[in-house]
């Protein structure tokens, strides 16, 4: 039986004092995530930023319990994920799509079969419903014409958009993205970010994205947390005029946001007087 939280409906994700420790090959303990508490509002695009090894990917995987926290509680959509049994957890994960850095597509399967995979494993979808849902998800990511292709026939950006379509297949409330653009060039990155932004705006899906690329956060996110040594060093509302970051990453990000805002304003003025 799931435990209902007392979180207000506008909160999609809440972490309370979550920690995760691993044992290194030399036997020493490593604190990957240390007593993290944060909230993500429904419909937000929230970035987790930090250097390699800061703990941001582990933190993301704790949200849908791909990693089991050693302590603390995780709530998604009003249910305490950390209190669920295996069967309930499988059902809860249908409300959380996951997009990985290296796409994780089935190489010998068509695009259709890759997107249909999560629908088939849950066993609750009739074949006609699966067909309609797959076509709908591929239309959302702009790949309707690739339905019969195999991953080897696709570009990196197309593979990632197939992965996004697969993550959307079960109609999730939350989309968790782990470095989804780090294997892509800048032009392809813009295409993937446009796809994620469109999904957020059209479908209202809450997005949490892990990245070390500040340009990705600046272009996509409304809020972000700087992760350092497994802890939340600070949280930022990116377009708050009173923004005054404390961390080096936060200050660099705020500077990029300010420069982008100035460029956008100049572009609007040029268009107005053209």
N, C-alpha and C positions, 0 to 999 in steps of 0.2 A: 504494500500500500504506500503510495507516495505521500510525502509530508508537505502540506501546503505552507508556503511562506506567508508572512504578513507584508510582503513587499507591495507597494502600490502598483496598480496595473501598468503604469507608464514605465516601469523598470523591467527590461527584458532579461537582464543577467545581473546577478549579485553574487559576489564572492566575499566570504567572511573568514578572515584569518586563515587562509589556505596556505599550506606548506607542502613541499615535496623534496625528499632526500633520495639520492642515489648513492650506491657504493661503487667507487672507482676500481679499475682493474688492480690497483695496488692495495686495495682493501680499505682505503680512506673514504670517509663519508663526504659527499658533496651536496651542499644545500642549494638546489636549483631554484626553488621558490621559497621565500621566507615570509610567512605571515601576511599574505597579500589580501587586502580588502578593497574592493572597488565595485562600482555600479555602471551599467550601460543602459541607457534609456531606450525604450522601444522606438524603432525607426532610425536610430542613430547609425553613423559610420564611425567606428571607434578604432583608433590605431594603437598598437603596442609596439613601441620603438625601443631600440637599444642595440648595443654592440653584440657581436657574436659571443655566445656563451652567457648572456645576461639573464637568460631564463624565460624569455618571452614566448618561445615555441612550447616549452613545457607548460607554461601558464595557459596557453590556448588549449592544449590537449587536456588540461584538467577540467575545462568547462564541459566537455562532453564525455569525460571520464575515459578517454583513450589512455590517460594516465590516472591512477588512483591516488588521490591526495593522502598524505600521512595524517593530516589534521585539517580542521576547518570544514566549512560547508559551502556548497555551490548550489545556487538556485537558477533555473532557467524556466521562463514562462510560468512562474508561480509554483513549480515543483522543486523539491530538494533532490537534485540529481545524485548527491552523495548518499542518499538514504534508500535508493532504489535497488531492488533485486535484479537479477539478470534479465528476466522477461520484461519487467517494467522499463529497464534501461534500454532494451532493444526498441521498445515502443517510443520512448522519449527521444531517442536518437533520430527518429523520423522527423522530428521538429527542428533538427540541427543539421544543416548541410556542411560538408567539409571539403575545402579545396586545398590541394597540396602543391608544394613547390615543383615537384617533378611529374605532375599530372596524374600518375598512377592509373593510366588507362590499360585496359586489356588489349594487348597488341594483336591478338588473333581474332578479335571480335570487331564487328562493324561499329560505326558511330551509334547506330540505333541500339545495338545490343549493350554498348557501354552505358548509354543513358538509361536504358531499361533495367540495368542490373539491380539497382536498389529496390525497384518495384517488384521484381521477380523474387528476390530473396525474402521479402516480407510476406509474399504469398496471398495478399489480400486484393490484388488487382486482376481483373479479367483481361484477357488478351486485347480486346477492343479498347479498353480503358488505357492499357499500357501504350498502345499505338497512338492514341490521341494525345496522351500526356507527353510522350517523347517528342512528337511533332511540335507540340506547344512549346516545350522547353528549348528545342533547337531553333524555333522561330524567335524566341526571346533573345538568344545569343547570336542571331544572324547566321545560322549555319544549316538552314533547312535543306540546302542543295548538297550537303555532305552526308546525308543520312545513311547512305550505303557505302561510304568510304571506310577505309581502315586507318588507324593512327599513323602508319608509316607514310600515308599519302597526304598528311596534313602538315602545315607549318607549326612552329612552336605556339604561336598565338592562337591558332585554330584548336590545337590540342587543349590549351588551357580553357578555351571557351566551351569545348566539349565537357571538360571536367566541371565547369561551372553549371552547365546544363544538367549533368548527372547529379550535382549537389542540390539542384532545384527540383529534381524529379518528384520527391515526396512532399513538395509544397511546404518547405520549412519556414519557421518563424525567424530563425537565426542562421546566418551564413558565416562560418569560421574559415578564414583564409590564412594559410601559413606560407609566407613569402611567395605569393602567387606570381610575382613578376620578376623574381631575381634571375631566372633563367632566360629572360627575354630581352630583346634590344629595345631601345627607347621608343621607337615608333609602335612596335607591337605592345609594349607596356601601356601606351596611351589608349590603344584599342581595348585592352582588357579592363583598364580602369573605367573607360567609358561604359563598358558592358556592366560592370559592378554598380556604377552610379545610376545607370538606367534601371537596373533591377531594384535598387533601393527606392528610387523615386516612383516607379510604376507599381511595384508590388508591396512596398512598405517593409521589406525584409531588413531586419537589423543585421549589420555587418560588423564583424570584428576582424581586423587584418593585422597580422604580424609582419613587420618589415624592418630592415635596417636602412632603407632608402627614404630620406627625408622628403624627397620630391614626390614620392608616392603619397605620403601622409598629407603633405601640403595640397596636393591635387584632389584628394579624395575625402579625407576625414574631417569631421566637425570637432571631435574631441580626441585626445590622445593621452597615453600614460607613458612616461619615460621609465624603463625598467633598468635598474642597475644592481648587479650582484643579487638577483633574485627578488628584489624589493621594488615597490613603486616609489621612485624618487620624487616624482611630481605628476600631477594631472593638469592638462591644458585644454582650455576652450579656445580653439585656434583663431577665431575671429573676434575675440573679446578685446575691445579697445584698451582695457585695463591690464592686458596680459603682461606679466612681468616674471618670466621664467627664472628659476634658480639654478638649473643644471646647464652644462655646456650644450648638450643636445637640444634642450628646450630653447635656449637663446638662439642657437643656429636655426632651428625650425621657425621661431617667431620672426627672425630676420627674413627668411625666405617667404613667409606668408605676407609680411609687410611689403616686400618688393613686388610680389605677385599682385597684391591689391593695388599698388601704384600703377603697375602696367595695365591692369584691367581698367582702371579709372581713365588713364590716358587714352586707351583704345576707345572707350565710350565717348570721350570728348572729341576725339578725331572723327568718329562716326557721326556725331551730332553736327559737327561743323563742316562735314565733307560736302 
